[in-house]
């Protein structure tokens, strides 16, 4: 198993961030590592979709847990590589701020071997993605206040 977790705190509201999470058409805006994303139904547990990381073929994923305004989890199974990539996105609102946590866990028979290789890109990208997500949420909130 391989794992990485990053947390940041923002003044953006959990509701605004949740809106960006649950509208998959925004994912390519705040996650520069993704060039395509689609969902075959509503943003609820069990719904499947496709993510296309930059420079790769689209990968199927499934929403494994969805808790509106609090977070969601998904899994991407990559059988050819012998790994599963689990993402968890958490939101905790308090004192006018929102703590965002993104966690990735790589499991499967080849996780020990491939996890660090797959994960190296994520260790770099996840903090940037989260900063972009928070910035977009704040931008949306400023736009709504006008």
Secondary structure, DSSP 8 states (H G I E B T S, - for coil): -EEEEEEEEESS-HHHHHHHHH-GGGHHHH-TTEEEEEESS-SSTT-EEEEEETTS--EEEEEEEEETTTEEEEEEEETTTTEEEEEEEEEEEETTEEEEEEEEEEESTTHHHHHHHHHHHHHHHHHHHHHHHHHHHHHHHHHHT-
